[in-house]
């Protein structure tokens, strides 16, 4: 009879790294697709007021934001509350151009669903917010949202 000789175990085979680059590129493309870029950076400091009746927005892409608060750079913009439209400090009279540019940026079918969100600091006087509301009414932007945080129980 023949004797069977046990072969020496030469160790585990190496990993095939050929598909590793495919996996890395798939992950890279996945994160590039799902990541949203910040539309504008804040120039004003905002601490939103708290509310009890809060609803979540359905389509955030149809909302234009008006930020009101004390500027982060007081030596450049002063210490009084200012209005920020997109990435610039603006006056109440600039809201008309802002509303028109936001309408022009959307397709005709979405324009009836556009709304404007006022994100104001809790220490801003109501007179400034009223001036913004009056200017929005003059320009036909009747859908208005106030940005708040949920009150802790």
C-alpha positions, 0 to 999 in steps of 0.5 A: 500500500501506498502511504499518503504524505500530508502536505505542509500547510503553506499558510492562508492565501493572500487577499485579492485587492483587485475589487477594493478600489471598486468598493472605495469608488462606489462609497465615494460616489454614494456619499457625493450623491447624498451629501447636501451642500449648505446654501448659505453661511450665517452672518448673523447670530440666531437663537430661535425662540421655543414653541409648543406647536411645531410642525416639520417642513415637507419640502425644504427645497421650496422654502426661502430663508430670511435670517434676522439677528445680531451680526457675528462681526459687529465691527463690520456690520454694527451691533443692531439686528440686521437682515440676511438674505442668502449670503449678504446683509440687506435692508427691508427694501431688498426683500422685493428683489429677493422674492423675485429671484427666488421665484425665478429660480424655481419652475412654474409648477412649483411657484404656488408652493413657495414659502418664506421662512423668517428665522429671527433671533428671540431678542429681535424686536417685533417691529423689524419682523413686521416690516419684513412681513409687510414687504413680503405682502407687497410682493405677493409672498403670502406663505410665511413660516416662523422657524422655532425650536421645540420647547423641552417638556 
